[in-house]
């Protein structure tokens, strides 16, 4: 999948930790966005957008987008 995305100039959005290993091994890619599981898809999409928009390019980048910790109970 990573090579197909590279050929198309596309980043990969994933929950699969194997892509972190591929990035660390130096495998060329057009960008990997790794996210933690979050069932609030709108909030996740907003965090992804903010993280990706802050970069000049995704090429060769590993971007981690994590779900925030819930506030502590009172």
mmCIF file of the N, C-alpha and C atoms, coordinates in Angstrom:
data_MODEL
# 
_entry.id   MODEL 
# 
loop_
_atom_site.group_PDB 
_atom_site.id 
_atom_site.type_symbol 
_atom_site.label_atom_id 
_atom_site.label_alt_id 
_atom_site.label_comp_id 
_atom_site.label_asym_id 
_atom_site.label_entity_id 
_atom_site.label_seq_id 
_atom_site.pdbx_PDB_ins_code 
_atom_site.Cartn_x 
_atom_site.Cartn_y 
_atom_site.Cartn_z 
_atom_site.occupancy 
_atom_site.B_iso_or_equiv 
_atom_site.pdbx_formal_charge 
_atom_site.auth_seq_id 
_atom_site.auth_comp_id 
_atom_site.auth_asym_id 
_atom_site.auth_atom_id 
_atom_site.pdbx_PDB_model_num 
ATOM 1   N N  . UNK A 1 1  ? 0.822   -1.191 0.000  1.00 0.00 ? 1  UNK A N  1 
ATOM 2   C CA . UNK A 1 1  ? 0.000   0.000  0.000  1.00 0.00 ? 1  UNK A CA 1 
ATOM 3   C C  . UNK A 1 1  ? 0.870   1.259  0.000  1.00 0.00 ? 1  UNK A C  1 
ATOM 4   N N  . UNK A 1 2  ? 1.973   1.227  0.739  1.00 0.00 ? 2  UNK A N  1 
ATOM 5   C CA . UNK A 1 2  ? 2.827   2.407  0.837  1.00 0.00 ? 2  UNK A CA 1 
ATOM 6   C C  . UNK A 1 2  ? 3.456   2.746  -0.516 1.00 0.00 ? 2  UNK A C  1 
ATOM 7   N N  . UNK A 1 3  ? 3.870   1.733  -1.257 1.00 0.00 ? 3  UNK A N  1 
ATOM 8   C CA . UNK A 1 3  ? 4.480   1.990  -2.567 1.00 0.00 ? 3  UNK A CA 1 
ATOM 9   C C  . UNK A 1 3  ? 3.454   2.519  -3.557 1.00 0.00 ? 3  UNK A C  1 
ATOM 10  N N  . UNK A 1 4  ? 2.217   2.039  -3.493 1.00 0.00 ? 4  UNK A N  1 
ATOM 11  C CA . UNK A 1 4  ? 1.159   2.539  -4.383 1.00 0.00 ? 4  UNK A CA 1 
ATOM 12  C C  . UNK A 1 4  ? 0.855   3.998  -4.063 1.00 0.00 ? 4  UNK A C  1 
ATOM 13  N N  . UNK A 1 5  ? 0.808   4.330  -2.759 1.00 0.00 ? 5  UNK A N  1 
ATOM 14  C CA . UNK A 1 5  ? 0.560   5.718  -2.360 1.00 0.00 ? 5  UNK A CA 1 
ATOM 15  C C  . UNK A 1 5  ? 1.701   6.617  -2.828 1.00 0.00 ? 5  UNK A C  1 
ATOM 16  N N  . UNK A 1 6  ? 2.940   6.133  -2.713 1.00 0.00 ? 6  UNK A N  1 
ATOM 17  C CA . UNK A 1 6  ? 4.099   6.905  -3.167 1.00 0.00 ? 6  UNK A CA 1 
ATOM 18  C C  . UNK A 1 6  ? 4.016   7.154  -4.670 1.00 0.00 ? 6  UNK A C  1 
ATOM 19  N N  . UNK A 1 7  ? 3.653   6.126  -5.430 1.00 0.00 ? 7  UNK A N  1 
ATOM 20  C CA . UNK A 1 7  ? 3.551   6.262  -6.884 1.00 0.00 ? 7  UNK A CA 1 
ATOM 21  C C  . UNK A 1 7  ? 2.507   7.305  -7.276 1.00 0.00 ? 7  UNK A C  1 
ATOM 22  N N  . UNK A 1 8  ? 1.442   7.418  -6.471 1.00 0.00 ? 8  UNK A N  1 
ATOM 23  C CA . UNK A 1 8  ? 0.379   8.397  -6.740 1.00 0.00 ? 8  UNK A CA 1 
ATOM 24  C C  . UNK A 1 8  ? 0.615   9.736  -6.046 1.00 0.00 ? 8  UNK A C  1 
ATOM 25  N N  . UNK A 1 9  ? 1.692   9.836  -5.260 1.00 0.00 ? 9  UNK A N  1 
ATOM 26  C CA . UNK A 1 9  ? 1.965   11.075 -4.533 1.00 0.00 ? 9  UNK A CA 1 
ATOM 27  C C  . UNK A 1 9  ? 0.979   11.323 -3.416 1.00 0.00 ? 9  UNK A C  1 
ATOM 28  N N  . UNK A 1 10 ? 0.483   10.246 -2.815 1.00 0.00 ? 10 UNK A N  1 
ATOM 29  C CA . UNK A 1 10 ? -0.529  10.364 -1.761 1.00 0.00 ? 10 UNK A CA 1 
ATOM 30  C C  . UNK A 1 10 ? 0.022   9.905  -0.421 1.00 0.00 ? 10 UNK A C  1 
ATOM 31  N N  . UNK A 1 11 ? -0.467  10.507 0.636  1.00 0.00 ? 11 UNK A N  1 
ATOM 32  C CA . UNK A 1 11 ? -0.120  10.089 1.993  1.00 0.00 ? 11 UNK A CA 1 
ATOM 33  C C  . UNK A 1 11 ? -1.035  8.943  2.403  1.00 0.00 ? 11 UNK A C  1 
ATOM 34  N N  . UNK A 1 12 ? -0.615  8.229  3.437  1.00 0.00 ? 12 UNK A N  1 
ATOM 35  C CA . UNK A 1 12 ? -1.402  7.131  3.987  1.00 0.00 ? 12 UNK A CA 1 
ATOM 36  C C  . UNK A 1 12 ? -1.918  7.556  5.363  1.00 0.00 ? 12 UNK A C  1 
ATOM 37  N N  . UNK A 1 13 ? -3.208  7.351  5.599  1.00 0.00 ? 13 UNK A N  1 
ATOM 38  C CA . UNK A 1 13 ? -3.832  7.593  6.897  1.00 0.00 ? 13 UNK A CA 1 
ATOM 39  C C  . UNK A 1 13 ? -4.103  6.226  7.502  1.00 0.00 ? 13 UNK A C  1 
ATOM 40  N N  . UNK A 1 14 ? -3.573  5.967  8.714  1.00 0.00 ? 14 UNK A N  1 
ATOM 41  C CA . UNK A 1 14 ? -3.657  4.615  9.251  1.00 0.00 ? 14 UNK A CA 1 
ATOM 42  C C  . UNK A 1 14 ? -3.689  4.582  10.769 1.00 0.00 ? 14 UNK A C  1 
ATOM 43  N N  . UNK A 1 15 ? -4.151  3.437  11.297 1.00 0.00 ? 15 UNK A N  1 
ATOM 44  C CA . UNK A 1 15 ? -4.039  3.101  12.721 1.00 0.00 ? 15 UNK A CA 1 
ATOM 45  C C  . UNK A 1 15 ? -2.997  1.997  12.892 1.00 0.00 ? 15 UNK A C  1 
ATOM 46  N N  . UNK A 1 16 ? -2.450  1.490  11.815 1.00 0.00 ? 16 UNK A N  1 
ATOM 47  C CA . UNK A 1 16 ? -1.558  0.331  11.797 1.00 0.00 ? 16 UNK A CA 1 
ATOM 48  C C  . UNK A 1 16 ? -0.125  0.740  12.156 1.00 0.00 ? 16 UNK A C  1 
ATOM 49  N N  . UNK A 1 17 ? 0.374   0.252  13.275 1.00 0.00 ? 17 UNK A N  1 
ATOM 50  C CA . UNK A 1 17 ? 1.712   0.603  13.754 1.00 0.00 ? 17 UNK A CA 1 
ATOM 51  C C  . UNK A 1 17 ? 2.826   0.110  12.840 1.00 0.00 ? 17 UNK A C  1 
ATOM 52  N N  . UNK A 1 18 ? 2.528   -0.825 11.949 1.00 0.00 ? 18 UNK A N  1 
ATOM 53  C CA . UNK A 1 18 ? 3.548   -1.299 11.004 1.00 0.00 ? 18 UNK A CA 1 
ATOM 54  C C  . UNK A 1 18 ? 4.059   -0.160 10.123 1.00 0.00 ? 18 UNK A C  1 
ATOM 55  N N  . UNK A 1 19 ? 3.232   0.834  9.883  1.00 0.00 ? 19 UNK A N  1 
ATOM 56  C CA . UNK A 1 19 ? 3.663   1.965  9.056  1.00 0.00 ? 19 UNK A CA 1 
ATOM 57  C C  . UNK A 1 19 ? 4.694   2.830  9.785  1.00 0.00 ? 19 UNK A C  1 
ATOM 58  N N  . UNK A 1 20 ? 4.646   2.854  11.109 1.00 0.00 ? 20 UNK A N  1 
ATOM 59  C CA . UNK A 1 20 ? 5.671   3.561  11.879 1.00 0.00 ? 20 UNK A CA 1 
ATOM 60  C C  . UNK A 1 20 ? 7.010   2.856  11.662 1.00 0.00 ? 20 UNK A C  1 
ATOM 61  N N  . UNK A 1 21 ? 6.993   1.538  11.715 1.00 0.00 ? 21 UNK A N  1 
ATOM 62  C CA . UNK A 1 21 ? 8.212   0.757  11.478 1.00 0.00 ? 21 UNK A CA 1 
ATOM 63  C C  . UNK A 1 21 ? 8.757   1.010  10.084 1.00 0.00 ? 21 UNK A C  1 
ATOM 64  N N  . UNK A 1 22 ? 7.879   1.055  9.071  1.00 0.00 ? 22 UNK A N  1 
ATOM 65  C CA . UNK A 1 22 ? 8.325   1.330  7.700  1.00 0.00 ? 22 UNK A CA 1 
ATOM 66  C C  . UNK A 1 22 ? 8.970   2.707  7.599  1.00 0.00 ? 22 UNK A C  1 
ATOM 67  N N  . UNK A 1 23 ? 8.381   3.694  8.246  1.00 0.00 ? 23 UNK A N  1 
ATOM 68  C CA . UNK A 1 23 ? 8.954   5.043  8.240  1.00 0.00 ? 23 UNK A CA 1 
ATOM 69  C C  . UNK A 1 23 ? 10.343  5.025  8.871  1.00 0.00 ? 23 UNK A C  1 
ATOM 70  N N  . UNK A 1 24 ? 10.464  4.384  10.034 1.00 0.00 ? 24 UNK A N  1 
ATOM 71  C CA . UNK A 1 24 ? 11.745  4.346  10.744 1.00 0.00 ? 24 UNK A CA 1 
ATOM 72  C C  . UNK A 1 24 ? 12.812  3.587  9.963  1.00 0.00 ? 24 UNK A C  1 
ATOM 73  N N  . UNK A 1 25 ? 12.389  2.651  9.099  1.00 0.00 ? 25 UNK A N  1 
ATOM 74  C CA . UNK A 1 25 ? 13.358  1.871  8.323  1.00 0.00 ? 25 UNK A CA 1 
ATOM 75  C C  . UNK A 1 25 ? 13.900  2.653  7.128  1.00 0.00 ? 25 UNK A C  1 
ATOM 76  N N  . UNK A 1 26 ? 13.310  3.815  6.868  1.00 0.00 ? 26 UNK A N  1 
ATOM 77  C CA . UNK A 1 26 ? 13.777  4.633  5.755  1.00 0.00 ? 26 UNK A CA 1 
ATOM 78  C C  . UNK A 1 26 ? 13.068  4.350  4.445  1.00 0.00 ? 26 UNK A C  1 
ATOM 79  N N  . UNK A 1 27 ? 11.999  3.559  4.483  1.00 0.00 ? 27 UNK A N  1 
ATOM 80  C CA . UNK A 1 27 ? 11.219  3.297  3.278  1.00 0.00 ? 27 UNK A CA 1 
ATOM 81  C C  . UNK A 1 27 ? 10.660  4.613  2.745  1.00 0.00 ? 27 UNK A C  1 
ATOM 82  N N  . UNK A 1 28 ? 10.899  4.929  1.466  1.00 0.00 ? 28 UNK A N  1 
ATOM 83  C CA . UNK A 1 28 ? 10.377  6.192  0.914  1.00 0.00 ? 28 UNK A CA 1 
ATOM 84  C C  . UNK A 1 28 ? 8.839   6.209  0.921  1.00 0.00 ? 28 UNK A C  1 
ATOM 85  N N  . UNK A 1 29 ? 8.291   7.382  1.215  1.00 0.00 ? 29 UNK A N  1 
ATOM 86  C CA . UNK A 1 29 ? 6.825   7.527  1.195  1.00 0.00 ? 29 UNK A CA 1 
ATOM 87  C C  . UNK A 1 29 ? 6.458   8.998  1.034  1.00 0.00 ? 29 UNK A C  1 
ATOM 88  N N  . UNK A 1 30 ? 5.202   9.217  0.680  1.00 0.00 ? 30 UNK A N  1 
ATOM 89  C CA . UNK A 1 30 ? 4.694   10.576 0.476  1.00 0.00 ? 30 UNK A CA 1 
ATOM 90  C C  . UNK A 1 30 ? 4.062   11.152 1.732  1.00 0.00 ? 30 UNK A C  1 
ATOM 91  N N  . UNK A 1 31 ? 4.168   10.435 2.816  1.00 0.00 ? 31 UNK A N  1 
ATOM 92  C CA . UNK A 1 31 ? 3.618   10.888 4.088  1.00 0.00 ? 31 UNK A CA 1 
ATOM 93  C C  . UNK A 1 31 ? 2.807   9.790  4.743  1.00 0.00 ? 31 UNK A C  1 
ATOM 94  N N  . UNK A 1 32 ? 2.944   9.696  6.057  1.00 0.00 ? 32 UNK A N  1 
ATOM 95  C CA . UNK A 1 32 ? 2.156   8.749  6.840  1.00 0.00 ? 32 UNK A CA 1 
ATOM 96  C C  . UNK A 1 32 ? 1.526   9.532  7.978  1.00 0.00 ? 32 UNK A C  1 
ATOM 97  N N  . UNK A 1 33 ? 0.215   9.447  8.094  1.00 0.00 ? 33 UNK A N  1 
ATOM 98  C CA . UNK A 1 33 ? -0.510  10.056 9.203  1.00 0.00 ? 33 UNK A CA 1 
ATOM 99  C C  . UNK A 1 33 ? -1.036  8.905  10.047 1.00 0.00 ? 33 UNK A C  1 
ATOM 100 N N  . UNK A 1 34 ? -0.455  8.739  11.233 1.00 0.00 ? 34 UNK A N  1 
ATOM 101 C CA . UNK A 1 34 ? -0.838  7.670  12.142 1.00 0.00 ? 34 UNK A CA 1 
ATOM 102 C C  . UNK A 1 34 ? -1.737  8.258  13.214 1.00 0.00 ? 34 UNK A C  1 
ATOM 103 N N  . UNK A 1 35 ? -2.908  7.658  13.415 1.00 0.00 ? 35 UNK A N  1 
ATOM 104 C CA . UNK A 1 35 ? -3.843  8.172  14.412 1.00 0.00 ? 35 UNK A CA 1 
ATOM 105 C C  . UNK A 1 35 ? -4.196  7.098  15.424 1.00 0.00 ? 35 UNK A C  1 
ATOM 106 N N  . UNK A 1 36 ? -4.479  7.535  16.633 1.00 0.00 ? 36 UNK A N  1 
ATOM 107 C CA . UNK A 1 36 ? -5.066  6.632  17.616 1.00 0.00 ? 36 UNK A CA 1 
ATOM 108 C C  . UNK A 1 36 ? -6.552  6.510  17.264 1.00 0.00 ? 36 UNK A C  1 
ATOM 109 N N  . UNK A 1 37 ? -7.159  5.451  17.738 1.00 0.00 ? 37 UNK A N  1 
ATOM 110 C CA . UNK A 1 37 ? -8.583  5.234  17.462 1.00 0.00 ? 37 UNK A CA 1 
ATOM 111 C C  . UNK A 1 37 ? -9.388  6.277  18.227 1.00 0.00 ? 37 UNK A C  1 
ATOM 112 N N  . UNK A 1 38 ? -10.306 6.914  17.529 1.00 0.00 ? 38 UNK A N  1 
ATOM 113 C CA . UNK A 1 38 ? -11.192 7.902  18.147 1.00 0.00 ? 38 UNK A CA 1 
ATOM 114 C C  . UNK A 1 38 ? -12.530 7.797  17.437 1.00 0.00 ? 38 UNK A C  1 
ATOM 115 N N  . UNK A 1 39 ? -13.561 7.430  18.170 1.00 0.00 ? 39 UNK A N  1 
ATOM 116 C CA . UNK A 1 39 ? -14.879 7.246  17.564 1.00 0.00 ? 39 UNK A CA 1 
ATOM 117 C C  . UNK A 1 39 ? -15.598 8.564  17.320 1.00 0.00 ? 39 UNK A C  1 
ATOM 118 N N  . UNK A 1 40 ? -15.018 9.666  17.782 1.00 0.00 ? 40 UNK A N  1 
ATOM 119 C CA . UNK A 1 40 ? -15.545 10.990 17.461 1.00 0.00 ? 40 UNK A CA 1 
ATOM 120 C C  . UNK A 1 40 ? -14.857 11.429 16.162 1.00 0.00 ? 40 UNK A C  1 
ATOM 121 N N  . UNK A 1 41 ? -15.411 11.008 15.049 1.00 0.00 ? 41 UNK A N  1 
ATOM 122 C CA . UNK A 1 41 ? -14.755 11.214 13.755 1.00 0.00 ? 41 UNK A CA 1 
ATOM 123 C C  . UNK A 1 41 ? -14.587 12.691 13.405 1.00 0.00 ? 41 UNK A C  1 
ATOM 124 N N  . UNK A 1 42 ? -15.508 13.532 13.814 1.00 0.00 ? 42 UNK A N  1 
ATOM 125 C CA . UNK A 1 42 ? -15.372 14.963 13.516 1.00 0.00 ? 42 UNK A CA 1 
ATOM 126 C C  . UNK A 1 42 ? -14.190 15.569 14.267 1.00 0.00 ? 42 UNK A C  1 
ATOM 127 N N  . UNK A 1 43 ? -14.028 15.198 15.522 1.00 0.00 ? 43 UNK A N  1 
ATOM 128 C CA . UNK A 1 43 ? -12.908 15.717 16.307 1.00 0.00 ? 43 UNK A CA 1 
ATOM 129 C C  . UNK A 1 43 ? -11.585 15.177 15.754 1.00 0.00 ? 43 UNK A C  1 
ATOM 130 N N  . UNK A 1 44 ? -11.568 13.903 15.365 1.00 0.00 ? 44 UNK A N  1 
ATOM 131 C CA . UNK A 1 44 ? -10.365 13.317 14.787 1.00 0.00 ? 44 UNK A CA 1 
ATOM 132 C C  . UNK A 1 44 ? -10.008 14.015 13.475 1.00 0.00 ? 44 UNK A C  1 
ATOM 133 N N  . UNK A 1 45 ? -10.996 14.239 12.631 1.00 0.00 ? 45 UNK A N  1 
ATOM 134 C CA . UNK A 1 45 ? -10.743 14.917 11.357 1.00 0.00 ? 45 UNK A CA 1 
ATOM 135 C C  . UNK A 1 45 ? -10.185 16.323 11.587 1.00 0.00 ? 45 UNK A C  1 
ATOM 136 N N  . UNK A 1 46 ? -10.693 17.020 12.577 1.00 0.00 ? 46 UNK A N  1 
ATOM 137 C CA . UNK A 1 46 ? -10.202 18.371 12.882 1.00 0.00 ? 46 UNK A CA 1 
ATOM 138 C C  . UNK A 1 46 ? -8.749  18.323 13.350 1.00 0.00 ? 46 UNK A C  1 
ATOM 139 N N  . UNK A 1 47 ? -8.395  17.332 14.184 1.00 0.00 ? 47 UNK A N  1 
ATOM 140 C CA . UNK A 1 47 ? -7.007  17.210 14.654 1.00 0.00 ? 47 UNK A CA 1 
ATOM 141 C C  . UNK A 1 47 ? -6.076  16.837 13.501 1.00 0.00 ? 47 UNK A C  1 
ATOM 142 N N  . UNK A 1 48 ? -6.532  15.959 12.609 1.00 0.00 ? 48 UNK A N  1 
ATOM 143 C CA . UNK A 1 48 ? -5.725  15.593 11.440 1.00 0.00 ? 48 UNK A CA 1 
ATOM 144 C C  . UNK A 1 48 ? -5.502  16.817 10.567 1.00 0.00 ? 48 UNK A C  1 
ATOM 145 N N  . UNK A 1 49 ? -6.560  17.552 10.298 1.00 0.00 ? 49 UNK A N  1 
ATOM 146 C CA . UNK A 1 49 ? -6.455  18.746 9.460  1.00 0.00 ? 49 UNK A CA 1 
ATOM 147 C C  . UNK A 1 49 ? -5.472  19.750 10.059 1.00 0.00 ? 49 UNK A C  1 
ATOM 148 N N  . UNK A 1 50 ? -5.561  19.977 11.363 1.00 0.00 ? 50 UNK A N  1 
ATOM 149 C CA . UNK A 1 50 ? -4.667  20.935 12.024 1.00 0.00 ? 50 UNK A CA 1 
ATOM 150 C C  . UNK A 1 50 ? -3.215  20.473 11.926 1.00 0.00 ? 50 UNK A C  1 
ATOM 151 N N  . UNK A 1 51 ? -2.971  19.193 12.137 1.00 0.00 ? 51 UNK A N  1 
ATOM 152 C CA . UNK A 1 51 ? -1.598  18.680 12.102 1.00 0.00 ? 51 UNK A CA 1 
ATOM 153 C C  . UNK A 1 51 ? -1.008  18.736 10.708 1.00 0.00 ? 51 UNK A C  1 
ATOM 154 N N  . UNK A 1 52 ? -1.786  18.359 9.709  1.00 0.00 ? 52 UNK A N  1 
ATOM 155 C CA . UNK A 1 52 ? -1.302  18.318 8.331  1.00 0.00 ? 52 UNK A CA 1 
ATOM 156 C C  . UNK A 1 52 ? -1.141  19.728 7.768  1.00 0.00 ? 52 UNK A C  1 
ATOM 157 N N  . UNK A 1 53 ? -2.059  20.604 8.107  1.00 0.00 ? 53 UNK A N  1 
ATOM 158 C CA . UNK A 1 53 ? -2.004  21.981 7.599  1.00 0.00 ? 53 UNK A CA 1 
ATOM 159 C C  . UNK A 1 53 ? -0.805  22.752 8.135  1.00 0.00 ? 53 UNK A C  1 
ATOM 160 N N  . UNK A 1 54 ? -0.281  22.326 9.264  1.00 0.00 ? 54 UNK A N  1 
ATOM 161 C CA . UNK A 1 54 ? 0.848   23.021 9.877  1.00 0.00 ? 54 UNK A CA 1 
ATOM 162 C C  . UNK A 1 54 ? 2.172   22.706 9.180  1.00 0.00 ? 54 UNK A C  1 
ATOM 163 N N  . UNK A 1 55 ? 2.175   21.725 8.284  1.00 0.00 ? 55 UNK A N  1 
ATOM 164 C CA . UNK A 1 55 ? 3.409   21.307 7.608  1.00 0.00 ? 55 UNK A CA 1 
ATOM 165 C C  . UNK A 1 55 ? 3.481   21.845 6.188  1.00 0.00 ? 55 UNK A C  1 
ATOM 166 N N  . UNK A 1 56 ? 4.662   22.218 5.734  1.00 0.00 ? 56 UNK A N  1 
ATOM 167 C CA . UNK A 1 56 ? 4.797   22.663 4.344  1.00 0.00 ? 56 UNK A CA 1 
ATOM 168 C C  . UNK A 1 56 ? 4.642   21.505 3.356  1.00 0.00 ? 56 UNK A C  1 
ATOM 169 N N  . UNK A 1 57 ? 4.985   20.284 3.791  1.00 0.00 ? 57 UNK A N  1 
ATOM 170 C CA . UNK A 1 57 ? 4.882   19.102 2.936  1.00 0.00 ? 57 UNK A CA 1 
ATOM 171 C C  . UNK A 1 57 ? 4.799   17.867 3.816  1.00 0.00 ? 57 UNK A C  1 
ATOM 172 N N  . UNK A 1 58 ? 4.061   16.866 3.345  1.00 0.00 ? 58 UNK A N  1 
ATOM 173 C CA . UNK A 1 58 ? 3.991   15.600 4.057  1.00 0.00 ? 58 UNK A CA 1 
ATOM 174 C C  . UNK A 1 58 ? 5.058   14.620 3.588  1.00 0.00 ? 58 UNK A C  1 
ATOM 175 N N  . UNK A 1 59 ? 5.690   14.890 2.470  1.00 0.00 ? 59 UNK A N  1 
ATOM 176 C CA . UNK A 1 59 ? 6.642   13.954 1.868  1.00 0.00 ? 59 UNK A CA 1 
ATOM 177 C C  . UNK A 1 59 ? 7.687   13.504 2.884  1.00 0.00 ? 59 UNK A C  1 
ATOM 178 N N  . UNK A 1 60 ? 7.761   12.198 3.108  1.00 0.00 ? 60 UNK A N  1 
ATOM 179 C CA . UNK A 1 60 ? 8.735   11.633 4.022  1.00 0.00 ? 60 UNK A CA 1 
ATOM 180 C C  . UNK A 1 60 ? 8.441   11.852 5.496  1.00 0.00 ? 60 UNK A C  1 
ATOM 181 N N  . UNK A 1 61 ? 7.312   12.460 5.823  1.00 0.00 ? 61 UNK A N  1 
ATOM 182 C CA . UNK A 1 61 ? 6.965   12.798 7.205  1.00 0.00 ? 61 UNK A CA 1 
ATOM 183 C C  . UNK A 1 61 ? 6.088   11.717 7.841  1.00 0.00 ? 61 UNK A C  1 
ATOM 184 N N  . UNK A 1 62 ? 6.308   11.477 9.116  1.00 0.00 ? 62 UNK A N  1 
ATOM 185 C CA . UNK A 1 62 ? 5.399   10.675 9.937  1.00 0.00 ? 62 UNK A CA 1 
ATOM 186 C C  . UNK A 1 62 ? 4.716   11.646 10.881 1.00 0.00 ? 62 UNK A C  1 
ATOM 187 N N  . UNK A 1 63 ? 3.412   11.747 10.780 1.00 0.00 ? 63 UNK A N  1 
ATOM 188 C CA . UNK A 1 63 ? 2.628   12.653 11.621 1.00 0.00 ? 63 UNK A CA 1 
ATOM 189 C C  . UNK A 1 63 ? 1.757   11.797 12.529 1.00 0.00 ? 63 UNK A C  1 
ATOM 190 N N  . UNK A 1 64 ? 1.903   11.994 13.815 1.00 0.00 ? 64 UNK A N  1 
ATOM 191 C CA . UNK A 1 64 ? 1.081   11.253 14.785 1.00 0.00 ? 64 UNK A CA 1 
ATOM 192 C C  . UNK A 1 64 ? -0.024  12.172 15.294 1.00 0.00 ? 64 UNK A C  1 
ATOM 193 N N  . UNK A 1 65 ? -1.241  11.672 15.249 1.00 0.00 ? 65 UNK A N  1 
ATOM 194 C CA . UNK A 1 65 ? -2.397  12.427 15.732 1.00 0.00 ? 65 UNK A CA 1 
ATOM 195 C C  . UNK A 1 65 ? -3.068  11.560 16.789 1.00 0.00 ? 65 UNK A C  1 
ATOM 196 N N  . UNK A 1 66 ? -2.960  11.969 18.032 1.00 0.00 ? 66 UNK A N  1 
ATOM 197 C CA . UNK A 1 66 ? -3.488  11.174 19.134 1.00 0.00 ? 66 UNK A CA 1 
ATOM 198 C C  . UNK A 1 66 ? -4.771  11.755 19.680 1.00 0.00 ? 66 UNK A C  1 
ATOM 199 N N  . UNK A 1 67 ? -5.612  10.869 20.174 1.00 0.00 ? 67 UNK A N  1 
ATOM 200 C CA . UNK A 1 67 ? -6.838  11.290 20.849 1.00 0.00 ? 67 UNK A CA 1 
ATOM 201 C C  . UNK A 1 67 ? -6.430  11.908 22.186 1.00 0.00 ? 67 UNK A C  1 
ATOM 202 N N  . UNK A 1 68 ? -6.970  13.052 22.532 1.00 0.00 ? 68 UNK A N  1 
ATOM 203 C CA . UNK A 1 68 ? -6.602  13.669 23.822 1.00 0.00 ? 68 UNK A CA 1 
ATOM 204 C C  . UNK A 1 68 ? -7.099  12.818 24.990 1.00 0.00 ? 68 UNK A C  1 
ATOM 205 N N  . UNK A 1 69 ? -6.379  12.905 26.087 1.00 0.00 ? 69 UNK A N  1 
ATOM 206 C CA . UNK A 1 69 ? -6.820  12.204 27.298 1.00 0.00 ? 69 UNK A CA 1 
ATOM 207 C C  . UNK A 1 69 ? -8.071  12.870 27.841 1.00 0.00 ? 69 UNK A C  1 
ATOM 208 N N  . UNK A 1 70 ? -8.995  12.075 28.363 1.00 0.00 ? 70 UNK A N  1 
ATOM 209 C CA . UNK A 1 70 ? -10.185 12.705 28.963 1.00 0.00 ? 70 UNK A CA 1 
ATOM 210 C C  . UNK A 1 70 ? -9.795  13.468 30.220 1.00 0.00 ? 70 UNK A C  1 
ATOM 211 N N  . UNK A 1 71 ? -10.554 14.507 30.546 1.00 0.00 ? 71 UNK A N  1 
ATOM 212 C CA . UNK A 1 71 ? -10.244 15.264 31.776 1.00 0.00 ? 71 UNK A CA 1 
ATOM 213 C C  . UNK A 1 71 ? -10.454 14.354 32.994 1.00 0.00 ? 71 UNK A C  1 
ATOM 214 N N  . UNK A 1 72 ? -9.716  14.592 34.056 1.00 0.00 ? 72 UNK A N  1 
ATOM 215 C CA . UNK A 1 72 ? -9.871  13.761 35.262 1.00 0.00 ? 72 UNK A CA 1 
ATOM 216 C C  . UNK A 1 72 ? -11.265 13.949 35.880 1.00 0.00 ? 72 UNK A C  1 
ATOM 217 N N  . UNK A 1 73 ? -11.750 12.900 36.465 1.00 0.00 ? 73 UNK A N  1 
ATOM 218 C CA . UNK A 1 73 ? -13.076 12.955 37.128 1.00 0.00 ? 73 UNK A CA 1 
ATOM 219 C C  . UNK A 1 73 ? -12.974 13.851 38.367 1.00 0.00 ? 73 UNK A C  1 
ATOM 220 N N  . UNK A 1 74 ? -14.053 14.593 38.630 1.00 0.00 ? 74 UNK A N  1 
ATOM 221 C CA . UNK A 1 74 ? -14.038 15.477 39.818 1.00 0.00 ? 74 UNK A CA 1 
ATOM 222 C C  . UNK A 1 74 ? -14.039 14.728 41.114 1.00 0.00 ? 74 UNK A C  1 
# 
